[in-house]
Amino acid sequence: MLVASFFFLGFNQPSVNFGIFSLPLPCVVLGTSIVGNYLFTNLLAKQSSDRAKKYVLIAAISTNVGALGYFKYRNFVLEQTYNLFSNSFEIPRLSSLIVPIAISFFTFQAISYLVDVYRGTIEKVSFLDLAVFLSFFPHLVAGPIVRASEFIPQLRNPINPRTVEGTRALTLITRGLFKKMVIADLLYVQIVRPAFGAPTTLGALDSLTAAYAYAVQLYCDFSGYTDIAIGVALLLGFKFPENFNRPYSATSLRDFWSRWHMTLSRWLKDYVYIPLGGNRNSIFGNRFISFNLIATMAIGGLWHGANTTFIVWGLFMGIALVIEKYLRNFNEKHNIVVPAVLRRIITFHVVTFGWIIFASESMTNAKIMFSNIFSGFSTSSELITFAVVVLIACGIFIQNIPESRTSQITAFIQSRPIMLQAAIFGVGLMLLSALSGNVSAFLYGFF
């Protein structure tokens, strides 16, 4: 499994030359991370005092964050510093770095493992177990973010191929391919790419529709990947936690973040928000508890990439969550009941307007998109087609299909003879291939 994962990660990737041989850059970085974190956990386990353990943990987390920062944020920090102090002195600009694929995900997994060993919620594991945990290929590129306590115990139990949930796995993979190849990629080609690539050419109707299209594209692209990852892992006998639960059916922002990228939301809560003080205290005092939530969301935004838009998006979502909290307390105090349908519509649009910032190449482009939307409507449109409307409606409609229905479909297929199951999945794959166009890279592969 370790060899397969490193082959997957290094396939067709830029290499690092070591003189007589070269190795793929992502494999070098991941291999270094595995060795380094294994040594840190051994050092952590040898400490007898809590103070010494804390110092080792701080050093370990700093090393992981430092490596992530060097590859992913170095030039961004230099550019922002240059812009800030350009009138005072010249800051040398360094050549651009290639960001190793999956570095954000395996770094977060490594940090969670270190913290869990420090807290005593999991024992340190062997080098091979840690290596397989950090490199396991199905979810390596874009999640879900699996914790050691969820994955390592599964390595202890021999996997019987006859008990693998093959039908459920193939159903998840087919569902994920449909979301990605049909809905996400077609929306990207037909409206998202031209709209966000050249927002100055858009009218109000095109801009608003493009925002809806991106909301659907991002969901179908990302949840499609995690469906495939969970399905592939299941074929190998491993069970991953769910990562999406119909997020656009949420009735509040808090509800949305309990449904969207659930493993990242839990990670940020357990390893950032609570250590900052949670909803009890803040480094600035109890009057500024909201700082914890805003800071956590800003860090979550920055995690997605070295761009000002991600930071602003994180701040926007953090502030929106704080405002929602105060409104919720106000409504409860005055016995004001807001209908669930209205709350769902408001939540969806707050999230969608946030995605405009997230999707834009720069804050200037985001401002143009917002200006287009609120500049007054016209009926003229260059990008809206019947196919675009159908795909957006389909992406939103599937949010309202109960999980019990999808379970019934899986159970129905599973009850059929094995040859009929093979025919169903075979025909399904051929239809997906016929309906899809050019398949683009997964969005979260860039984060």
DOLO-444582 format. One line per field, with one value per residue (C-alpha): x, z, y. Coordinates in steps of 0.5 Angstrom, whole numbers, plus 500, padded with zeros to 3 digits. Each point is the difference from the previous one (the first is absolute). Example, Ala and Ser with C-alpha at 12.3 -4.5 7.8 and 13.67 -1.06 7.14 Angstrom:
! DOLO-444582
c1	(525 / 502)
c3	(516 / 498)
c2	(491 / 507)
//
This chain:
! DOLO-444582
c1	(500 / 506 / 503 / 494 / 498 / 507 / 499 / 494 / 502 / 507 / 497 / 501 / 502 / 506 / 507 / 505 / 507 / 505 / 506 / 500 / 492 / 494 / 494 / 493 / 499 / 494 / 503 / 506 / 496 / 495 / 506 / 503 / 494 / 499 / 507 / 500 / 493 / 502 / 506 / 496 / 495 / 506 / 503 / 493 / 499 / 506 / 499 / 498 / 497 / 494 / 505 / 505 / 494 / 497 / 507 / 501 / 493 / 501 / 506 / 497 / 494 / 504 / 505 / 493 / 497 / 507 / 501 / 493 / 501 / 507 / 497 / 493 / 500 / 507 / 500 / 493 / 503 / 506 / 495 / 496 / 506 / 502 / 494 / 500 / 507 / 501 / 501 / 505 / 505 / 500 / 499 / 503 / 495 / 501 / 499 / 493 / 499 / 497 / 495 / 500 / 493 / 496 / 505 / 494 / 496 / 506 / 503 / 493 / 500 / 507 / 498 / 494 / 504 / 505 / 495 / 496 / 506 / 502 / 493 / 500 / 494 / 504 / 507 / 506 / 500 / 505 / 504 / 496 / 493 / 502 / 503 / 493 / 496 / 503 / 501 / 493 / 499 / 492 / 499 / 507 / 499 / 494 / 497 / 496 / 505 / 500 / 503 / 505 / 495 / 495 / 505 / 505 / 496 / 497 / 508 / 499 / 495 / 501 / 495 / 496 / 499 / 493 / 497 / 502 / 494 / 501 / 494 / 499 / 507 / 499 / 493 / 505 / 505 / 494 / 497 / 506 / 502 / 493 / 501 / 507 / 499 / 493 / 498 / 507 / 504 / 494 / 499 / 507 / 501 / 493 / 500 / 504 / 507 / 498 / 496 / 505 / 506 / 497 / 495 / 500 / 496 / 494 / 494 / 496 / 496 / 506 / 504 / 495 / 499 / 507 / 500 / 495 / 504 / 506 / 497 / 497 / 507 / 504 / 495 / 500 / 507 / 502 / 495 / 501 / 507 / 499 / 494 / 506 / 505 / 495 / 498 / 507 / 502 / 494 / 502 / 507 / 496 / 501 / 494 / 501 / 495 / 495 / 502 / 494 / 493 / 495 / 503 / 496 / 494 / 503 / 495 / 506 / 507 / 502 / 496 / 503 / 507 / 498 / 498 / 506 / 507 / 498 / 507 / 503 / 495 / 501 / 508 / 499 / 496 / 504 / 507 / 499 / 493 / 500 / 508 / 498 / 495 / 494 / 494 / 502 / 506 / 505 / 507 / 497 / 495 / 493 / 497 / 504 / 498 / 497 / 508 / 501 / 494 / 503 / 507 / 498 / 496 / 506 / 505 / 495 / 500 / 508 / 500 / 497 / 506 / 505 / 495 / 497 / 493 / 500 / 502 / 494 / 495 / 502 / 499 / 494 / 497 / 503 / 496 / 494 / 500 / 501 / 494 / 496 / 501 / 498 / 494 / 498 / 501 / 495 / 495 / 500 / 500 / 494 / 496 / 501 / 499 / 503 / 497 / 505 / 499 / 502 / 506 / 502 / 500 / 504 / 505 / 501 / 501 / 504 / 505 / 499 / 502 / 506 / 502 / 501 / 506 / 502 / 500 / 503 / 507 / 500 / 496 / 500 / 496 / 496 / 498 / 498 / 496 / 496 / 499 / 497 / 495 / 498 / 500 / 493 / 497 / 500 / 497 / 506 / 504 / 506 / 502 / 493 / 498 / 494 / 506 / 503 / 493 / 499 / 506 / 500 / 493 / 502 / 506 / 495 / 495 / 505 / 501 / 493 / 500 / 500 / 505 / 495 / 498 / 508 / 500 / 494 / 503 / 507 / 496 / 496 / 506 / 503 / 494 / 501 / 504 / 507 / 500 / 495 / 503 / 506 / 496 / 497 / 506 / 503 / 494 / 501 / 507 / 499 / 494 / 505 / 505 / 495 / 497 / 507 / 504 / 508 / 501 / 504 / 504 / 497 / 499 / 503 / 506 / 502 / 499)
c3	(500 / 502 / 493 / 496 / 504 / 498 / 493 / 500 / 503 / 495 / 494 / 495 / 505 / 500 / 502 / 505 / 497 / 505 / 495 / 498 / 501 / 501 / 504 / 499 / 504 / 504 / 502 / 502 / 504 / 503 / 502 / 504 / 503 / 502 / 503 / 503 / 504 / 502 / 503 / 504 / 502 / 503 / 503 / 503 / 503 / 504 / 503 / 508 / 501 / 497 / 499 / 496 / 496 / 498 / 498 / 495 / 498 / 498 / 496 / 496 / 498 / 499 / 495 / 497 / 499 / 498 / 494 / 498 / 500 / 496 / 494 / 500 / 503 / 500 / 493 / 503 / 506 / 496 / 495 / 506 / 504 / 493 / 499 / 507 / 500 / 493 / 501 / 506 / 497 / 495 / 502 / 495 / 497 / 500 / 494 / 500 / 504 / 497 / 506 / 501 / 499 / 506 / 505 / 503 / 502 / 502 / 505 / 503 / 501 / 503 / 505 / 502 / 502 / 504 / 504 / 501 / 502 / 505 / 503 / 501 / 495 / 496 / 501 / 496 / 494 / 496 / 494 / 495 / 503 / 500 / 493 / 498 / 504 / 497 / 493 / 498 / 493 / 500 / 504 / 499 / 495 / 503 / 506 / 504 / 506 / 503 / 507 / 503 / 505 / 494 / 496 / 503 / 504 / 493 / 499 / 506 / 497 / 494 / 494 / 497 / 493 / 500 / 505 / 497 / 498 / 493 / 497 / 505 / 498 / 492 / 502 / 503 / 495 / 494 / 504 / 501 / 492 / 498 / 505 / 497 / 493 / 498 / 505 / 502 / 494 / 495 / 505 / 500 / 492 / 499 / 505 / 506 / 496 / 495 / 505 / 506 / 495 / 497 / 504 / 497 / 494 / 504 / 502 / 506 / 498 / 498 / 506 / 505 / 496 / 500 / 507 / 501 / 495 / 504 / 506 / 497 / 496 / 506 / 504 / 495 / 498 / 507 / 503 / 494 / 501 / 507 / 498 / 496 / 505 / 505 / 495 / 498 / 507 / 501 / 495 / 503 / 507 / 503 / 503 / 500 / 503 / 496 / 497 / 498 / 502 / 495 / 502 / 496 / 504 / 506 / 504 / 503 / 499 / 506 / 497 / 494 / 503 / 503 / 493 / 495 / 500 / 507 / 502 / 499 / 504 / 506 / 499 / 500 / 506 / 504 / 498 / 499 / 503 / 507 / 501 / 499 / 506 / 496 / 502 / 507 / 500 / 495 / 501 / 499 / 506 / 501 / 496 / 494 / 500 / 492 / 498 / 501 / 495 / 495 / 501 / 499 / 493 / 498 / 501 / 496 / 495 / 499 / 500 / 493 / 497 / 500 / 498 / 503 / 498 / 504 / 506 / 499 / 498 / 507 / 504 / 496 / 502 / 508 / 500 / 497 / 505 / 506 / 497 / 500 / 507 / 502 / 496 / 503 / 507 / 498 / 497 / 506 / 505 / 496 / 498 / 493 / 495 / 493 / 496 / 498 / 492 / 501 / 504 / 495 / 494 / 504 / 502 / 493 / 498 / 505 / 498 / 493 / 500 / 505 / 494 / 495 / 504 / 501 / 492 / 498 / 498 / 504 / 504 / 494 / 496 / 506 / 501 / 492 / 501 / 506 / 496 / 494 / 505 / 503 / 494 / 498 / 496 / 493 / 496 / 495 / 501 / 496 / 505 / 502 / 496 / 502 / 501 / 506 / 503 / 500 / 503 / 506 / 501 / 500 / 505 / 505 / 499 / 502 / 507 / 502 / 498 / 507 / 502 / 501 / 493 / 497 / 505 / 497 / 493 / 503 / 503 / 494 / 495 / 506 / 500 / 492 / 497 / 500 / 492 / 500 / 505 / 495 / 494 / 504 / 502 / 493 / 497 / 505 / 498 / 493 / 501 / 504 / 495 / 494 / 504 / 503 / 496 / 501 / 507 / 504 / 507 / 506 / 503 / 507 / 497 / 499 / 508)
c2	(500 / 505 / 498 / 501 / 507 / 503 / 497 / 504 / 506 / 501 / 498 / 505 / 505 / 505 / 497 / 501 / 499 / 497 / 499 / 492 / 500 / 504 / 499 / 503 / 507 / 498 / 493 / 503 / 505 / 495 / 495 / 506 / 501 / 493 / 499 / 507 / 499 / 492 / 503 / 506 / 495 / 495 / 506 / 502 / 493 / 501 / 506 / 499 / 507 / 504 / 506 / 496 / 497 / 507 / 502 / 494 / 501 / 507 / 499 / 494 / 504 / 506 / 496 / 497 / 507 / 503 / 495 / 501 / 508 / 499 / 497 / 503 / 507 / 502 / 504 / 503 / 502 / 504 / 503 / 503 / 502 / 503 / 504 / 502 / 503 / 501 / 508 / 498 / 495 / 495 / 492 / 495 / 496 / 492 / 496 / 496 / 494 / 494 / 498 / 492 / 497 / 498 / 504 / 504 / 493 / 496 / 506 / 500 / 493 / 500 / 506 / 496 / 494 / 504 / 503 / 494 / 496 / 506 / 500 / 492 / 499 / 495 / 497 / 501 / 495 / 496 / 504 / 495 / 502 / 507 / 500 / 497 / 504 / 507 / 497 / 496 / 502 / 500 / 506 / 503 / 506 / 503 / 496 / 498 / 502 / 494 / 499 / 495 / 498 / 498 / 497 / 496 / 496 / 497 / 498 / 495 / 496 / 495 / 502 / 495 / 501 / 497 / 504 / 507 / 504 / 500 / 502 / 506 / 502 / 500 / 504 / 505 / 500 / 501 / 505 / 504 / 499 / 503 / 506 / 501 / 498 / 503 / 505 / 503 / 500 / 502 / 506 / 502 / 500 / 503 / 506 / 500 / 501 / 505 / 504 / 500 / 501 / 506 / 503 / 507 / 497 / 498 / 502 / 500 / 493 / 497 / 502 / 497 / 494 / 499 / 500 / 495 / 496 / 500 / 498 / 494 / 499 / 500 / 496 / 494 / 501 / 499 / 495 / 496 / 499 / 498 / 495 / 497 / 500 / 497 / 495 / 498 / 499 / 496 / 495 / 500 / 498 / 507 / 504 / 508 / 505 / 504 / 506 / 503 / 500 / 504 / 507 / 504 / 498 / 503 / 505 / 504 / 501 / 496 / 494 / 501 / 499 / 494 / 497 / 503 / 497 / 497 / 497 / 507 / 504 / 495 / 500 / 508 / 499 / 495 / 503 / 507 / 503 / 496 / 502 / 507 / 500 / 498 / 503 / 501 / 505 / 503 / 503 / 507 / 499 / 497 / 506 / 498 / 493 / 501 / 500 / 493 / 498 / 506 / 498 / 492 / 502 / 504 / 495 / 495 / 505 / 501 / 492 / 500 / 504 / 506 / 505 / 506 / 498 / 494 / 504 / 505 / 494 / 497 / 506 / 501 / 493 / 502 / 506 / 498 / 494 / 505 / 504 / 494 / 498 / 507 / 500 / 493 / 502 / 506 / 496 / 495 / 505 / 504 / 493 / 502 / 494 / 500 / 495 / 494 / 502 / 507 / 498 / 495 / 505 / 506 / 495 / 497 / 507 / 502 / 494 / 502 / 507 / 497 / 496 / 506 / 502 / 493 / 499 / 506 / 501 / 507 / 504 / 505 / 495 / 498 / 507 / 500 / 494 / 503 / 507 / 496 / 497 / 506 / 505 / 498 / 495 / 499 / 494 / 499 / 494 / 497 / 494 / 498 / 494 / 494 / 495 / 505 / 501 / 493 / 498 / 505 / 498 / 493 / 502 / 503 / 495 / 494 / 504 / 498 / 493 / 496 / 495 / 495 / 500 / 499 / 495 / 497 / 500 / 497 / 494 / 499 / 499 / 496 / 495 / 499 / 494 / 502 / 500 / 505 / 504 / 500 / 502 / 506 / 503 / 499 / 503 / 506 / 501 / 500 / 505 / 504 / 500 / 502 / 506 / 503 / 504 / 502 / 498 / 505 / 499 / 500 / 507 / 498 / 497 / 507 / 501)
//
